Each structure stands twice: as structure tokens, then as C-alpha cells.
Amino acid sequence: MQRNLTSSRFVITGVAGALGQNLALNLGKRGAHIIGFDKDKAELKALEKKFLQEKISAQLSALDITNAKAVEKAIRPLTKAPLTGLILNAGITRISFFEEQKDADFERVFAVNFFAATRMARLLLEPLRKAHGIIVGLSSVSGFAPLKKRTAYSASKHALAGFLESLRTEEDALDVLVVYPSFIASKIRDGGTEKPLPKNPQNLLSAEDAAEKICHAIMRRKKRVYLPFEARLAHWVWFFFPSFFIRLMKRRS
């Protein structure tokens, strides 16, 4: 049965980023109430104006999702009512060779991409169960295959995908959707500092198109989605021809 989003409630992390904003707007226009978190206060204010213009019901808050005490305080009021969805969208990368990275680089990437996500999921598990809701996690093509100069990022996305795919086997009352995108047209948060994508990356997908496809997958109760089609192709190439995949990846990285 298709999920009805009218009067639904969705928590979105990293809501001020390009994909987060488009997910919030897309869901909001379908009748969802948005509860959004992000560190970027300026972008949150701009997003509030967009929501007012679109007459979207929303509650946006500045939050460092790596701060466990702050997260627990922010989440506590949300546990009192059923929750339709949790979208684990926040993420950062670290672009450098492994030998150039410090322990702190790995710890920071995992703190945002993995541990903050598992903490948020654990805190909201019960209200999600009550609504027979959905957890959506933004992994990556590098969550199932290697990516040069992204050892920390790829490892964290493998971990997130493994967590979500395994969680699905434990939760009969929940849907779990894992999203495996390639490049999406948004700024990269390299260690928390925003940087533009390389010019003309292969198979660039707009944040608007990505959000539309993810929302459709949420409504159709999909288990996983690859964005764009080339991401699904990459999955099969990596599975059947890993050496060929690595040659292509090195050439394009």
C-alpha cells in the first residue's frame, strides 16, 4: 500500500543543504510537517522564508548532531507523538589521500555520517514504530564500492548502509530505505567546510530531481534506490567486474 504523506511528520537532518531543502519542500508540498535540523543558522532562516511562501508547516532548529546531549534535548519532545519518517541526510566528506589524514579526520567524518545517524535512529525508534514509519538513510555509491581519496567517507557510508540494511531485518513495524546516490548538484562539506563540486562531474543529478525520486521511493515503500540509473549500473559493474570498476573510478576521480 502506498504511503500517504498528508498530515505526516518527518525529521530531516542536514535540512539546510541543497538536498535537504528539496526533500523538505517536496514532502511539505505533499502535506508533511517538517522538523528540520542543521548547523547553518543563516540557511535555516532563508529556508523558513521559503516555507512561509509555500505555506509549508515546519519547525526548524539549529543543532550540532554530533553533540549527544544537545541531540537528546532536541529529540525528547518529538518522542511524545507518532513520527512518520526520519531522513538521515546530514553528511560530510574528507578529500585527501589516506596517508595525509589524521585520526581526527576519520573521527569527524564518522561522527557526522554514522554515529549521529545511529543515535538519532535509536532515540526516535519508538515514535517511528507507533506510526509504522520509515527511516531513510543517504548512503552513496561509495557505500558499496571504493572511491579514491575518500577513505573516511567511503568507510562511513559503508557503515551507514550496513547499519540500515541490517536494521530492516530487525524491525517489522518500520520501513527502511537506503539511498545510494552518485554525484548530486550541491556543495561538498569537506570536513564541514563547503566546497563546490568539480566542474562537470560525470552523471550529475540535480538536488530537485534527487529529492523527487527519493520522495517517490518513500511513498512506494521501496527498500533501496540508486540515483541516477548509472549508480545502479555501477553496483552491477562493481559486483561482477570489480577490476574494471576500479579502473573507471580512478580515471574519473
BATOR-653953 format. One record per residue (C-alpha): residue in three letters; x, y, z; residue number from 1. Coordinates in pm, whole numbers, plus 50000, padded with zeros to 5 digits. Layout:
code;east;north;up;pos
ALA;X;Y;Z;NUM
...
//
This chain:
code;east;north;up;pos
MET;50000;50000;50000;1
GLN;50134;50343;49905;2
ARG;50228;50572;50194;3
ASN;50003;50876;50238;4
LEU;50203;51188;50331;5
THR;49907;51409;50427;6
SER;49946;51520;50791;7
SER;50267;51316;50821;8
ARG;50565;51424;51036;9
PHE;50924;51399;50907;10
VAL;51251;51471;51083;11
ILE;51529;51570;50840;12
THR;51895;51619;50937;13
GLY;52113;51845;50722;14
VAL;51793;52021;50615;15
ALA;51970;52342;50508;16
GLY;52179;52171;50238;17
ALA;52064;52154;49877;18
LEU;51924;51801;49900;19
GLY;51782;51855;50249;20
GLN;51596;52168;50141;21
ASN;51449;51999;49836;22
LEU;51344;51694;50036;23
ALA;51173;51921;50289;24
LEU;50998;52127;50021;25
ASN;50891;51817;49829;26
LEU;50748;51644;50136;27
GLY;50596;51967;50267;28
LYS;50407;52030;49945;29
ARG;50260;51681;49982;30
GLY;50119;51770;50324;31
ALA;50401;51671;50560;32
HIS;50502;51870;50868;33
ILE;50882;51915;50857;34
ILE;51106;51904;51163;35
GLY;51445;52007;51032;36
PHE;51789;52027;51193;37
ASP;52110;52187;51067;38
LYS;52410;52382;51199;39
ASP;52377;52658;50938;40
LYS;52160;52923;51107;41
ALA;52165;53161;50809;42
GLU;52041;52893;50569;43
LEU;51775;52787;50820;44
LYS;51638;53143;50827;45
ALA;51629;53155;50447;46
LEU;51453;52817;50440;47
GLU;51192;52940;50688;48
LYS;51102;53215;50442;49
LYS;51063;52960;50163;50
PHE;50833;52752;50380;51
LEU;50619;53055;50461;52
GLN;50589;53137;50090;53
GLU;50491;52777;50010;54
LYS;50263;52754;50319;55
ILE;50453;52452;50446;56
SER;50423;52356;50811;57
ALA;50771;52336;50960;58
GLN;50980;52356;51274;59
LEU;51348;52431;51201;60
SER;51620;52428;51465;61
ALA;51996;52484;51475;62
LEU;52163;52170;51606;63
ASP;52505;52009;51611;64
ILE;52408;51646;51555;65
THR;52744;51528;51693;66
ASN;52661;51678;52035;67
ALA;52485;51389;52211;68
LYS;52340;51597;52496;69
ALA;52206;51865;52259;70
VAL;52052;51599;52034;71
GLU;51880;51422;52323;72
LYS;51737;51755;52444;73
ALA;51611;51845;52095;74
ILE;51464;51500;52028;75
ARG;51293;51441;52362;76
PRO;50977;51645;52278;77
LEU;50942;51459;51947;78
THR;50907;51121;52116;79
LYS;50564;51205;52262;80
ALA;50374;51158;51933;81
PRO;50399;50914;51641;82
LEU;50654;51008;51377;83
THR;50614;50919;51010;84
GLY;50972;50946;50895;85
LEU;51336;51012;50981;86
ILE;51564;51117;50696;87
LEU;51933;51084;50781;88
ASN;52061;51330;50525;89
ALA;52344;51514;50704;90
GLY;52691;51421;50589;91
ILE;53045;51544;50531;92
THR;53345;51409;50342;93
ARG;53722;51432;50362;94
ILE;53903;51468;50030;95
SER;54266;51357;50063;96
PHE;54488;51052;50044;97
PHE;54473;50823;50347;98
GLU;54836;50892;50445;99
GLU;54755;51265;50471;100
GLN;54465;51213;50710;101
LYS;54478;51221;51088;102
ASP;54274;51017;51330;103
ALA;54065;51327;51393;104
ASP;53963;51338;51025;105
PHE;53822;50985;51039;106
GLU;53658;51051;51375;107
ARG;53487;51367;51250;108
VAL;53352;51202;50934;109
PHE;53221;50903;51129;110
ALA;53077;51129;51399;111
VAL;52857;51307;51143;112
ASN;52790;51035;50886;113
PHE;52747;50734;51111;114
PHE;52730;50782;51487;115
ALA;52498;51084;51471;116
ALA;52270;50884;51241;117
THR;52256;50577;51467;118
ARG;52196;50797;51772;119
MET;51908;50978;51602;120
ALA;51756;50650;51485;121
ARG;51774;50497;51834;122
LEU;51614;50799;52001;123
LEU;51326;50809;51752;124
LEU;51271;50437;51709;125
GLU;50963;50413;51931;126
PRO;50762;50704;51778;127
LEU;50853;50571;51433;128
ARG;50723;50227;51527;129
LYS;50396;50375;51652;130
ALA;50334;50535;51312;131
HIS;50463;50233;51114;132
GLY;50703;50491;50977;133
ILE;51018;50494;50768;134
ILE;51389;50558;50822;135
VAL;51568;50693;50515;136
GLY;51947;50694;50503;137
LEU;52161;50875;50246;138
SER;52449;50640;50174;139
SER;52643;50668;49846;140
VAL;52780;50470;49555;141
SER;53093;50473;49771;142
GLY;52880;50298;50033;143
PHE;52914;49975;49834;144
ALA;53223;50044;49618;145
PRO;53560;50221;49662;146
LEU;53627;50588;49590;147
LYS;53978;50727;49559;148
LYS;54081;50993;49816;149
ARG;53760;50929;50016;150
THR;53871;50653;50252;151
ALA;53698;50803;50557;152
TYR;53385;50898;50364;153
SER;53353;50564;50188;154
ALA;53409;50372;50511;155
SER;53141;50577;50690;156
LYS;52890;50526;50408;157
HIS;52960;50152;50402;158
ALA;52892;50154;50778;159
LEU;52568;50352;50739;160
ALA;52441;50124;50463;161
GLY;52530;49813;50663;162
PHE;52353;49950;50970;163
LEU;52033;50034;50781;164
GLU;52019;49715;50573;165
SER;52064;49515;50897;166
LEU;51815;49725;51093;167
ARG;51549;49639;50835;168
THR;51581;49271;50933;169
GLU;51500;49357;51297;170
GLU;51210;49600;51253;171
ASP;50883;49456;51124;172
ALA;50693;49775;51212;173
LEU;50923;50002;51011;174
ASP;51021;50062;50652;175
VAL;51389;50127;50586;176
LEU;51502;50297;50266;177
VAL;51870;50320;50176;178
VAL;51960;50573;49906;179
TYR;52273;50515;49700;180
PRO;52339;50834;49500;181
SER;52638;50927;49288;182
PHE;52710;51299;49240;183
ILE;52427;51536;49335;184
ALA;52449;51904;49239;185
SER;52529;52055;49578;186
LYS;52831;52181;49765;187
ILE;53059;51925;49928;188
ARG;53116;51962;50301;189
ASP;53483;51867;50322;190
GLY;53538;51826;50695;191
GLY;53250;52069;50750;192
THR;53375;52340;50512;193
GLU;53164;52375;50198;194
LYS;53342;52335;49864;195
PRO;53193;52329;49514;196
LEU;53181;52006;49317;197
PRO;53441;51957;49043;198
LYS;53334;52110;48713;199
ASN;53111;51884;48502;200
PRO;53135;51565;48710;201
GLN;53003;51255;48538;202
ASN;52630;51186;48572;203
LEU;52550;51492;48785;204
LEU;52196;51477;48926;205
SER;52014;51791;49041;206
ALA;51907;51811;49404;207
GLU;51549;51873;49285;208
ASP;51542;51553;49077;209
ALA;51708;51352;49353;210
ALA;51454;51473;49611;211
GLU;51164;51391;49380;212
LYS;51288;51035;49327;213
ILE;51353;50983;49698;214
CYS;51005;51107;49789;215
HIS;50850;50870;49536;216
ALA;51053;50584;49688;217
ILE;50925;50683;50035;218
MET;50565;50676;49919;219
ARG;50612;50345;49737;220
ARG;50784;50188;50040;221
LYS;51098;50098;49845;222
LYS;51386;49930;50024;223
ARG;51665;50094;49828;224
VAL;51710;50338;49542;225
TYR;52011;50413;49320;226
LEU;52045;50768;49180;227
PRO;52074;50816;48888;228
PHE;52046;50498;48678;229
GLU;52426;50498;48641;230
ALA;52450;50435;49017;231
ARG;52258;50108;48973;232
LEU;52482;50024;48679;233
ALA;52786;50096;48898;234
HIS;52650;49849;49154;235
TRP;52637;49569;48899;236
VAL;52975;49657;48745;237
TRP;53138;49657;49090;238
PHE;52972;49324;49177;239
PHE;53063;49140;48856;240
PHE;53371;49330;48727;241
PRO;53547;49495;49026;242
SER;53880;49547;48850;243
PHE;53709;49722;48560;244
PHE;53513;49938;48805;245
ILE;53833;50047;48981;246
ARG;53999;50142;48651;247
LEU;53697;50357;48558;248
MET;53679;50514;48904;249
LYS;54049;50607;48905;250
ARG;54018;50758;48559;251
ARG;53729;50982;48668;252
SER;53848;51074;49017;253
//
